[in-house]
Amino acid sequence: SVAEDILTLAYACGINFFDTAEVYAAGRAELLLGRLLRKAGWRRSSYTVSTKIFWGGKAETERGLSRKHIVEGLQACLQRLQLDYVDIVFANRPDPLTPMEEIVRAFSFCIDRGWAFYWGTSRWVALGPFFRFFTFIFLFDVLDIVEPGLPWRSWRRTRWRGSSNLIPPVAEQVEYHMFQREKLELQMPELFAKLGLGAVVWSPLACGILSGKYDDGVPVYSRASLKGYSWLRDKILSEEGRQQQAKLKELAEVATHLDCTLAQLAIAWCVRKRPTPA
C-alpha cells in the first residue's frame, strides 16, 4: 500500500518518530500504523511512537482528560497499535472540566504501569492552561520541604518525583512554521529555561498551505476540500489566506533559486531554526 511504502522509505531514510492519536480517522490511523509496524518487524528500540488522548469516542466518558479516559483511552491505543507501550503520550488539548491534579496523577499512573515512558501536552501553549498547570506544580511543591542549594529546575523534578510520586510532562507539542512563530519563539522560551520542557513541533507545512497547492483556490481531494475541514478552507479563502498566498509567491522565488520545492524549503526552515530542544 502507499502507507506502507511511505513508512518503509521514511524509516530507511532515518525517520524514527511516528506520531498518531486516538482521534485520527477515529482510531483507524493507529490500526494501520500498528499493522505496518508489526509487518515491518523493526526492533522496538529503534523507533519512537507517540499518541494523543482526548477524543476517543462519542460517549461523554470517552472524551476529555479524566482519569477514566486517560487510562482506558491509552489501553485502547495500545491495542490498536499492537504495542506494549508508547514512548510518549500527549494530552491532546487542555481539559478545563478535570482537576489538574487528576490529570497529572492519571498520566503518572500510566507511566508507572509501563504503558508509556513519558507524557506531554499538546496545544497547551495558550497562557490560560499553562498558567493553571504550572500554578498547580508550584502549589504542590510548596507542600514539600525545599532542599536548600538545589537549582529550581532540579528541585522541581526531584521533589515532584521524590515525595509526591508524580511525574511532570517532558514536552509540549506546538504548531510551528513560517506563518506561526509566536508560540514557540515568544511564549515558551521561559518554560524551556526554567522547567527544562522540550517541544515537539507539528504542522511545519501549515496544514499544506506552505506546499503552495492552494495558490489558486482549493483543489479537489486536498485536505481543505474534505468534510470536517471547512475551518481550513475558510482560512485559505480569507483575507489572511490571500495575504499568505502573496507571501508564498515571493518564497517560491527563493525556493527556485535554491533548486527545491516550497515544501522542502518550509521543512528546512523549521529544522534550521531549532529554537528549542526537541
C-alpha positions as CSV (number, residue, x, y, z in Angstrom):
1,S,0.0,0.0,0.0
2,V,1.0,3.6,-0.3
3,A,1.1,4.0,3.5
4,E,3.4,1.0,3.8
5,D,5.8,2.3,1.1
6,I,5.9,5.8,2.8
7,L,6.6,4.3,6.2
8,T,9.3,2.0,4.9
9,L,11.0,4.7,3.0
10,A,10.8,7.1,5.9
11,Y,12.4,4.5,8.3
12,A,15.1,3.7,5.7
13,C,15.9,7.5,5.5
14,G,16.4,7.8,9.2
15,I,12.9,8.9,10.3
16,N,12.2,7.1,13.6
17,F,9.5,9.1,15.3
18,F,5.9,8.2,14.4
19,D,3.1,10.4,15.9
20,T,-0.5,9.4,16.0
21,A,-3.7,10.0,18.1
22,E,-6.8,8.1,19.1
23,V,-8.9,10.7,17.2
24,Y,-7.0,10.3,13.8
25,A,-9.5,8.7,11.4
26,A,-11.5,7.6,14.5
27,G,-8.7,5.1,15.6
28,R,-8.0,3.7,12.1
29,A,-4.7,5.6,11.8
30,E,-3.4,3.7,14.9
31,L,-4.8,0.4,13.5
32,L,-2.9,1.0,10.2
33,L,0.3,2.0,11.9
34,G,0.2,-1.0,14.2
35,R,-0.2,-3.4,11.3
36,L,2.6,-1.8,9.4
37,L,5.0,-1.8,12.4
38,R,4.2,-5.4,13.1
39,K,4.7,-6.4,9.5
40,A,8.0,-4.4,9.2
41,G,9.5,-6.3,12.2
42,W,11.8,-3.5,13.2
43,R,13.4,-3.6,16.6
44,R,11.1,-1.8,19.0
45,S,14.1,0.1,20.5
46,S,14.9,1.5,17.0
47,Y,11.9,3.8,16.7
48,T,9.6,6.0,18.8
49,V,5.8,6.1,18.8
50,S,3.6,8.7,20.4
51,T,-0.1,9.0,20.6
52,K,-2.6,11.6,22.0
53,I,-5.5,11.3,24.3
54,F,-8.7,13.4,24.4
55,W,-11.2,12.5,21.8
56,G,-11.8,8.7,22.0
57,G,-15.4,8.2,21.1
58,K,-18.9,9.6,21.2
59,A,-19.8,8.9,24.8
60,E,-19.0,11.6,27.4
61,T,-16.8,9.1,29.3
62,E,-14.7,8.6,26.1
63,R,-13.6,12.2,25.9
64,G,-11.5,14.6,27.9
65,L,-8.7,14.0,30.4
66,S,-10.5,12.3,33.3
67,R,-8.5,9.6,34.9
68,K,-11.0,7.1,33.5
69,H,-10.5,8.2,29.9
70,I,-6.7,8.6,30.1
71,V,-6.3,5.1,31.4
72,E,-8.9,3.4,29.2
73,G,-8.0,5.5,26.2
74,L,-4.3,4.7,26.4
75,Q,-5.1,1.0,26.8
76,A,-7.3,1.1,23.7
77,C,-4.5,2.9,21.8
78,L,-2.0,0.2,22.7
79,Q,-4.4,-2.5,21.5
80,R,-4.9,-0.7,18.1
81,L,-1.1,-0.1,17.8
82,Q,-0.3,-3.7,18.8
83,L,2.3,-2.3,21.2
84,D,3.1,-2.9,24.9
85,Y,3.9,0.7,25.4
86,V,4.2,4.1,23.6
87,D,7.3,6.2,24.1
88,I,5.2,9.3,24.9
89,V,1.5,10.0,25.4
90,F,0.2,13.6,24.9
91,A,-2.8,15.3,26.4
92,N,-4.3,16.4,23.1
93,R,-5.7,19.6,24.5
94,P,-6.4,21.2,27.9
95,D,-9.5,20.0,29.8
96,P,-11.0,22.7,32.0
97,L,-13.5,20.2,33.4
98,T,-11.0,17.9,35.0
99,P,-8.8,19.0,38.0
100,M,-5.2,19.3,37.1
101,E,-4.0,17.0,39.8
102,E,-6.3,14.2,38.5
103,I,-4.7,14.7,35.0
104,V,-1.2,14.5,36.4
105,R,-1.9,11.6,38.6
106,A,-3.5,9.6,35.8
107,F,-0.5,10.1,33.4
108,S,1.9,9.2,36.3
109,F,-0.1,6.1,36.9
110,C,0.1,5.1,33.2
111,I,3.9,5.6,33.2
112,D,4.3,3.6,36.4
113,R,2.3,0.7,34.8
114,G,4.7,0.7,31.9
115,W,2.2,1.8,29.3
116,A,4.3,4.9,28.4
117,F,7.8,6.2,29.1
118,Y,6.8,9.9,29.2
119,W,3.8,12.2,28.9
120,G,3.5,15.6,27.5
121,T,0.9,18.3,26.5
122,S,-0.3,19.2,23.0
123,R,-1.6,22.6,22.1
124,W,-1.4,23.9,25.7
125,V,0.7,26.9,24.9
126,A,-2.2,29.3,25.4
127,L,-1.4,31.2,28.6
128,G,-4.5,30.1,30.5
129,P,-3.9,26.4,30.6
130,F,-0.2,26.8,31.1
131,F,-0.6,29.2,34.0
132,R,-3.2,26.9,35.6
133,F,-0.9,23.9,35.2
134,F,2.3,25.4,36.5
135,T,0.5,27.2,39.3
136,F,-0.6,23.7,40.3
137,I,3.0,22.5,40.2
138,F,4.2,25.4,42.3
139,L,1.5,24.9,44.9
140,F,2.1,21.2,45.1
141,D,5.8,21.6,45.5
142,V,5.4,24.2,48.3
143,L,3.9,21.5,50.4
144,D,7.3,19.6,50.4
145,I,10.4,20.6,52.3
146,V,12.6,22.6,50.0
147,E,16.2,21.4,49.9
148,P,18.5,24.4,50.1
149,G,21.1,24.7,47.4
150,L,19.3,22.8,44.6
151,P,18.7,24.7,41.4
152,W,15.0,25.4,41.0
153,R,14.6,23.2,37.9
154,S,16.3,20.3,39.6
155,W,14.4,20.8,42.8
156,R,11.1,20.8,41.0
157,R,11.8,17.5,39.3
158,T,13.4,15.9,42.3
159,R,10.7,16.9,44.8
160,W,7.9,16.0,42.4
161,R,9.1,12.5,41.8
162,G,10.6,12.0,45.2
163,S,7.8,12.7,47.7
164,S,4.6,13.2,45.7
165,N,5.4,10.3,43.3
166,L,4.0,12.5,40.4
167,I,5.8,12.7,37.1
168,P,5.9,16.1,35.3
169,P,5.5,16.4,31.5
170,V,8.6,16.4,29.3
171,A,7.4,18.3,26.2
172,E,4.7,20.5,24.7
173,Q,3.5,19.7,21.1
174,V,3.2,23.1,19.5
175,E,2.4,24.3,16.0
176,Y,5.4,25.9,14.3
177,H,6.0,27.1,10.8
178,M,6.8,30.2,8.8
179,F,3.3,31.6,9.5
180,Q,3.1,30.6,13.1
181,R,6.2,31.6,15.2
182,E,4.8,33.4,18.2
183,K,4.0,30.4,20.4
184,L,7.3,28.7,20.2
185,E,9.6,31.7,19.9
186,L,8.0,34.1,22.3
187,Q,5.7,32.2,24.7
188,M,7.7,29.1,25.5
189,P,11.4,30.1,26.0
190,E,11.0,30.8,29.7
191,L,9.5,27.3,30.1
192,F,12.4,25.8,28.3
193,A,14.9,27.6,30.6
194,K,13.1,27.3,33.9
195,L,11.4,24.0,33.7
196,G,13.5,22.0,31.2
197,L,10.5,21.5,29.0
198,G,11.1,20.2,25.5
199,A,9.0,20.7,22.3
200,V,7.6,18.6,19.5
201,V,6.6,20.8,16.6
202,W,3.7,19.9,14.4
203,S,2.4,21.2,11.0
204,P,5.6,22.5,9.5
205,L,3.7,22.9,6.3
206,A,0.8,24.8,7.9
207,C,-1.7,22.1,7.0
208,G,-0.4,22.0,3.5
209,I,-0.6,25.8,2.9
210,L,3.2,26.1,2.7
211,S,3.3,23.5,-0.1
212,G,1.8,26.0,-2.5
213,K,-1.0,23.8,-3.6
214,Y,-3.6,26.3,-2.6
215,D,-2.2,29.2,-4.7
216,D,-5.2,29.0,-7.0
217,G,-8.0,28.1,-4.6
218,V,-8.9,24.7,-3.0
219,P,-8.1,21.7,-5.3
220,V,-10.4,18.7,-5.3
221,Y,-9.2,15.9,-2.9
222,S,-6.9,18.3,-1.0
223,R,-7.4,18.3,2.8
224,A,-9.2,21.6,2.7
225,S,-11.8,20.1,0.5
226,L,-12.7,17.2,2.8
227,K,-15.6,17.0,5.1
228,G,-14.8,18.4,8.5
229,Y,-12.1,20.8,7.2
230,S,-14.3,23.8,6.5
231,W,-12.2,25.7,9.0
232,L,-9.1,25.2,6.9
233,R,-11.0,26.1,3.6
234,D,-12.3,29.2,5.2
235,K,-8.9,30.2,6.4
236,I,-7.3,29.7,3.0
237,L,-10.1,31.8,1.3
238,S,-10.0,34.5,3.9
239,E,-8.1,37.8,3.6
240,E,-5.4,36.4,5.8
241,G,-5.1,33.4,3.5
242,R,-4.8,35.7,0.4
243,Q,-2.0,37.6,2.1
244,Q,-0.2,34.3,2.9
245,Q,-0.5,33.3,-0.8
246,A,1.1,36.5,-1.8
247,K,4.0,35.9,0.6
248,L,4.3,32.3,-0.8
249,K,4.8,33.7,-4.3
250,E,7.9,35.5,-3.0
251,L,9.1,32.4,-1.2
252,A,8.6,30.4,-4.4
253,E,11.3,32.6,-5.9
254,V,13.7,31.7,-3.1
255,A,12.9,28.0,-3.5
256,T,13.5,28.2,-7.2
257,H,16.9,29.9,-6.5
258,L,17.8,27.1,-4.1
259,D,16.5,24.4,-6.6
260,C,13.9,23.0,-4.1
261,T,10.2,22.9,-3.7
262,L,8.2,25.2,-1.4
263,A,7.5,22.2,0.9
264,Q,11.2,21.4,1.1
265,L,12.1,25.0,1.9
266,A,9.4,25.2,4.7
267,I,10.6,22.0,6.4
268,A,14.3,23.0,6.0
269,W,13.4,26.4,7.6
270,C,11.9,24.6,10.7
271,V,15.0,22.3,11.0
272,R,17.4,25.2,10.6
273,K,15.7,27.4,13.2
274,R,15.6,24.9,16.0
275,P,14.6,27.5,18.7
276,T,14.2,24.8,21.3
277,P,15.4,21.4,22.5
278,A,13.2,18.8,20.8
